[in-house]
Each structure stands twice: as C-alpha cells, then as structure tokens.
Amino acid sequence: MARELKYSSHDTDFDALQRELSSSSSDNHEDDNRYEDPYDDGYDEYRR
C-alpha cells in the first residue's frame, strides 16, 4: 500500500490547496491565542 501511494501519480488540485492554505492562516492565529498565558507580561527572559 505504501509503495502504491509513493510511486503512483495523483492529480493535485493546487487551486483548492491554495484556497485552503490561505483561509486557514487567519484561523490559526486565533487558535494560538488560547494557549497564551494571560498573566505573562513578556519580560521573563529579561529579568535574569
């Protein structure tokens, strides 16, 4: 199965890929914010 996937030629819809990548870039930024520490002032590295 892996060899078939590796060596077979597939038609790639580059236009659909471009639309997907360009639309998901704005969504990823919102997802990044939920992992940020709301109490982090950003100066931890400079206090050492």
C-alpha positions, 0 to 999 in steps of 0.5 A: 500500500505504501509503495502504491501511494509513493510511486503512483501519480495523483492529480493535485488540485493546487487551486483548492490547496491554495484556497485552503492554505490561505483561509486557514492562516487567519484561523490559526492565529486565533487558535494560538491565542488560547494557549497564551498565558494571560498573566505573562507580561513578556519580560521573563527572559529579561529579568535574569 
